[in-house]
Amino acid sequence: MSRRPLSEEAITSLHGAGGELMGRLLSERILPKFELNSAGPVGLAALDDGAALELPPGVTFITTDSHVVKPIFFPGGDIGKLAACGTLNDLAVMGARPLALTLALIIEEGFSLEDLERILTSLAKVLAEQSVALVAGDTKVMGKGELDGIVVNTSGIGVAREVITDAGLSPGDAVIVTGPVGDHGFALLAAREDFGLDSDLVSDVAVIWPLVEVALEVGGVTAMKDPTRGGLAAALNELARKSGVGIVIQEERIPVRPGVRGLAELLGISPYQVACEGRAVLAVREDKAEQVLAAIRGHPLGREAAIIGRAVEKYPGKVVLDTGVGGRRFLEMPLGDPVPRIC
């Protein structure tokens, strides 16, 4: 006799209790989204406690991240897409090609099953597009009011032929940003009901590995960072501090969309301190910079990439913003995140 399909419209405590209802949630709602991305005889497809992976030669990287974004659905994406892209991007900026992902869901009782399926479909689409396998997972349910909807935890595994850190800059290296900054954070701010803003801003959330891959193929990449929490300002300061060099940025070269700039002025928040979720900051040897820039611009995600500055011996550990009108100021590391719960 075949089991009847799930009829519930929302998550209940029984969905996380390890029994029949949880099994049906996994087999009927969750796993079908990832059938083409499972690990084979040992791992997620077989509902084992772990996954056995055979990785190609190279340096293996692992990273983990938890996602508590608000709102869960936002212009350009949702928490599922964000969770996949964010973790794969952490691997990419270390020079690692993403290969596998784990997924843990912590869900509030009463959460819509339709919304859950929508989130998982979005996450699965990212993995399928990048040929990344989902290899292990977990589901837990919290009581009503003990959690704000859903928390998504992901861990990623990737392999690199060469290790790229965020401490490899040398004086003379060019600094490239792969697209306009601040899109993600300001799109989420505009989407929050308490602001009541009318905006057409869309998050930039995307996997950056295709851009990183073409840059690495050209060569000359010395350091990378993704400007997530703290935005471009935090990423540049981390690069400068860890490498022991100064970075001078030409402000007029930083790509910022007009809508982002306008909202930034309205709210008094610098677009350089607000997160991106589909951008990378690369340091590249001067003799390779134009070639790398051209390669990145050749991909749809990188058409607005720009060389925005250089590493220098002066100002070690500091980032200097050249305003283009005869003034210079330090671009400081943000004290905190001006836009909470953006990832």
N, C-alpha and C positions, 0 to 999 in steps of 0.2 A: 504494500500500500504506500503510495507516495505521500510525503508530508505536505500539509497545506502550506501555502506561502504565508509569510508574515503579514498580519493584518493591522498591526499596531502602527500608529502614526507618529509615535514619539518614543524616545528611549525610556526604559524603565530600569529599576535597580536590577531586575532579573537579567537584563542584557549584559551585565558585567559580572554575573555570579558563577560563570563557568559551567552552566548546565545546558539543557536543551535549547533554551531561548538564545543564549549566547552563541551556541553552535550554529543555530539557524541565521543569526545576525551575520556571522562570519561567512557561512557558505552561500547565503542568498543575497546579502546586501554588499558585503565588503570584497571578498575574494574574487567574484566574477569580474570586478573592475581591473584586476591585475593578472588574469590568467596567462596572458602572453609575457608577463614580466616575472614569473615565479622562478624559483631556483632549481626546479627539477626534482629528482627523487629524494633529495635531502634538503629540507628547508620549508619555506612557507607553503608550498603546494601540498606537502605531506603533513602540514600542521605539526611539525617537530618543534622542539624547544630551541633549536638553533639552526643555523645554515652552514653548510660546508661549501666553501668557495675555492675555485681554482683561478688564481689571478695571473695575468700575464707578467713577464719580467719587468722589473723597474722598482721604484721606491713606492711602497704602499702608504697611503695616507688615510686617516679616519678622522671624522669631525662629527660633532653633534650639536643640535640646536633645538630650542623649544619656542613655540609660536603662540602668542596670545593677542593677536591683532584685533583691533576694534575700529570699525565694524568688521564682522567676519566676511561679508561680501562687500566689495568696494569697486569703484570704476577701474576696470582693467584686470581684475582678478579676485581672488578670495584666499582664505587661509590655507586651502589645499595647495593651490598654485604657489603661494608664497613659501610654504614649508618646503616644497620640492626645490624651487629655484634657489632659495636662501642657502640650503645645505649644499646643493651642487655647486653653487658659486663659491662657497668657502673652500671647496676642493680646487676649483678652477684657478683661483688666485695663488695657489701654491704650486701651480703647474701640473696638477693631477687631472687626468681624464676621469670623469665620474663613471663608476661601473655598477654600484649597488647601493641600495637604500634600505634602512629599516624604518618602521612607522609605528609609533605608539599613540593611541588616542585616549584622552581623558575627557569624558563626556558628562555633562550635567543631565540629571534625570529630567525628562520632559523635553529634551532637545529633539527637534524635528528630524525624523528619519529621512524625509525628502531632502532636507538641507544637508544631512550627513552624506547621502548619496551624491548630491551635487558637488560637495567638497572632494569626495574621493574620486569622482570622475575627472575633476579638474587636475588633481594631483597625478592620477594615472596617465592623463594625456601628456603631461610634462615628461614623465618617465619614458613613455613610449616614444616620444619625439627624440629623446636623447639616448635611446637604447640602453636605459639603466634598469637593472632588475630590482624588484622589491623582494627582499630575501627573508625578512623576519618582521614580526609585528606583535602588538599587544593592545588590548582594549580594557579600560577601566571605566566604571560609572560612579560619579559622585552624586550625593543627594541634592535635591532641589535647593537652590540658594547657596550651596557650598562652592559653586564654580560659576563663572560667567560664560555659559554656553559650552565651549570646547577649547581644549588645549591640545596642540599637535606637537609631538616630539619626533624628530627625525635624526638618524645618524647616517652619514654617507661614507662610502669607501671608494677610493680612486687610486690610480697608479700613474706615476710620473716618470718620464725618461730622465728629466733633470729637475732638481729641487729649486724652486723659486721662493725666496722668503721676502719679507717686507723690511729686510735690513741690508739690502744689497746695493743701495744707491752709491754712486761716486760723483764727485764734482764734474759738471759738464753733461750729465745725463739729462735727457729731455723727459718731461712729465706730460703724459697723455691721459685725458679723460675720454671715455668712449661714447659719451653722449651728454645731453642736458642733465643738470643736477637738480635735486629737490622734488622731482615729479611725484615720487611715491608718497612722501610724507605730506605734501600739500594736497594731493588728491584725497588722502584719507581725512585730513582736517576738513576739507570742503564737504566731504560726505557725511560727517558727523552731525546729527540732528541738532545738537545744542548750539552749533554755530549758525545754522540757518542760511548757509551761503549757497548761491547759485553759480555753479562753475562747471566747465567742461573738461577739467583736468582729469587725466588718466594716469594711473600708476605705471611706472616703467618696468614692473616685475617681469623678469625674463631670465633665462639661463644664459650666462655670459661665456660659457665654454667655447662656442663657435668663434667668438672674437679672440679669446685667449689662444686658441689653437692656431689661428692664422698668424697671430703675432709671434708665437713661438717658432712657427715654421720659417718666418723671415729671420729670426734670431736677434740677439742684442738686448733682450729683455733682462733687466737686472733686479727688478722688484715689482710686486703687485699688491694691491689692496682693493677690497670692495668697500665703497663708501656707504655702509649701512647706518647703524646708529651713530649719531654725531656727524653724519654726512661727509662732505668733501673735506671740511676743516679737520675733523678727527682723523680721517685717513691720511691726509698730508702730514699732520703732526706726528702720527705714529711712524710714518716712513722716515721723517727727518730725525726723530729721536733715536730710533733703532739703528739707523745708518750712521748717525753722528755727522750729518751734513746739514747745511741750510737749504731751503727751497725758496726760490723767488718766483711768484706767480703773477702773471699779467692779467689783471682783473677783466679787462675787456675781451680776453680770449676765452673766459669761462662760459660755456654754453648754458644759458638759463632761458626757459620759455617765458614769453611775456606774461602768461597767466600766473605762473609761479612767482615771477618778480612782483606782479601787482598784489597778489595775496600776501607775499612776504612783507611788503610795505604796509599793507592794511593791518596785519597782525603784529608787526614789529619783530619778526623772526627772520634771521638771516637764511637765505636759500643755501648757503654753504654749510649750514649746521643741520640740515634736514636730510633724512635718509633717502637713499636711492636703493632700489632692489633689482636693478638690471644694468648697472654700470660697473666699470672697473677703472681704477687708476693704475697706470703702468709707468714704470721708469725704464727708459730705453737708452742705450748708448747713442751718443750724438750722431755717429756715422750711420746708424740704422733707423733713426727716428722717422724720417720722411717715408721710408719704405714700409715701416710698421704702420704708420698712420694711413698710408694708401691701402694697405691690406685690410685694415679694420674698416675703413670707409667703404670698401668693396662689399661688405656684408650689410644687409638691411638694418641690423641693430646698431651699426656703427657709422651710419651716414653723417652724423653730426659730431663725430669725434674731433678732438682738437688738441694740439700741443699748447699747453697753458703755462708752461714755465720750465725752469731748469734747476738742477741741484748745483749748489755753490759751496765753496769752502767757508765763506763768511757766514755768520749766524748759525753755528752748528746746533742742531736740534730744534731750530726755529723755522717757522714759515712766514715769509714776508709777502704781503699783498701790495703790488705796485698798482696804484689806482689809475694810472695813465694820465693824470692831470698834475703831475709833479709831486704827488704825495705817496708816501709809503707807510704801512702800518703792519704790525704783527697780526697774523691770523691765528688767534689763540685756539688751543684745544678747548672744546665746550666743557663747561663745568658739569653738565648733565644733559639729558635728552630733552630738547624743548618741546618735542611732540611725543608724549608717552603712548605706549601700546600701538606701535606702527609695524611691529614684526613679531 
